[in-house]
Amino acid sequence: MSADPHSMNPVRPTPRRLDDVPGWFWPVDQLLFTRILDGQTDAGTTGDLLELGTYLGRSAILIGRHRQAGESFTICDLFDSDAPDAANADEMSMSYRKTLTRQAFEANYLAFHEELPTVVQAPTSVLQDGRITAESCRFVHIDASHLYEHVAGDVQVARAALGKNGVVVFDDYRSAHTPGTAAAVWEAVFSHGLRPVCLSPEKFYGTWGDPLVVQEMLLRHDWTGEGWDLCRDTLAGVEVLRLSGNGINPSDPEAEAEAARPAPVRAVPRGPVPRPRSVGRRLALDLLPPVATRAVRRRLQAARDRRTD
Ligand SMILES: C[S@@+](CC[C@H](N)C(=O)[O-])C[C@H]1O[C@@H](n2cnc3c(N)ncnc32)[C@H](O)[C@@H]1O
């Protein structure tokens, strides 16, 4: 995260694709979030979703796409409220104040989803009051203040919130301008039992459960075959995956073209629609707004029907 990349253009049209939403959530992390959240659902793991630091919704929109029936999604952000201390206020005015309003976040989110998540407009420290049920979450994304004192508090929120083998993700764990996040994350590893699972250039993925469960989920995919760089490192005796590079682009032009075409006239058969198989299509379905997603699903189903006619 650096200075707001969109501050010169505060009036924006309704986003159609995730990449139209300003933010700092890059393809490798979009894919890692998708694979972890899908992997949990495929394994029958249920739990709530939580994001600390949402900005205009780029990461929240993708996370919200994975919420299953019976699960909640809560986001916490200051938006246009006052920061709780001077250092946090400086951070806000340097990076977010020019464009960030709760209204702008909500408009972006509703371009992709029919309903908003539970919104807590407050400093993330309020979540230490127990309003997030202990061990209720399967996925927590921490991307709010990058100051040590705040991130150290967010670590404890995530630790209390996560259930068995739940995954926490920290943004900016190694950027030159965010030493506070680095300090809090590695303190969590060496003093508070957090176990690294995977590292991307921007984000640290960890768990207080068994890292192998999450790593096995990730290693089911052919990352190198899809063009990503996958390495294994050993940190203090623990094996950690490291992913980077420019693999398959989640913005799939084929799916976009499909979405733009009118839906077929024939009736869509009742019953569950099988999950799309290709990585590009699956990601595109995650990233497109609901109307476009429905159109893609209709086209995929129609193509399958034609094949079985
Ligand atoms: C880097 S941005 C989040 C980016 C977003 N996750 C994305 O991928 O686009 C950080 C966000 O944290 C919020 N924030 C900063 N300090 C905070 C605090 N103490 N409590 C809650 N939110 C805070 C800011 O308002 C900003 O929206």
The ligand as an ORCA input file, in Angstrom:
! r2SCAN-3c Opt
* xyz 0 1
  C      -4.912     -0.308      2.977
  S      -6.550      0.213      3.204
  C      -7.473     -1.267      2.985
  C      -7.401     -1.779      1.585
  C      -8.398     -2.862      1.246
  N      -8.282     -4.002      2.131
  C      -8.200     -3.270     -0.196
  O      -7.720     -4.382     -0.449
  O      -8.516     -2.500     -1.081
  C      -6.617      0.485      4.942
  C      -7.979      0.835      5.475
  O      -7.884      0.784      6.898
  C      -8.662      1.807      7.459
  N      -8.113      2.112      8.799
  C      -6.967      2.738      9.111
  N      -6.805      2.783     10.439
  C      -7.863      2.148     10.985
  C      -8.276      1.848     12.305
  N      -7.550      2.205     13.382
  N      -9.426      1.180     12.491
  C     -10.202      0.813     11.434
  N      -9.857      1.051     10.155
  C      -8.705      1.716      9.928
  C      -8.583      2.965      6.468
  O      -9.736      3.769      6.590
  C      -8.486      2.233      5.130
  O      -9.755      2.129      4.548
*
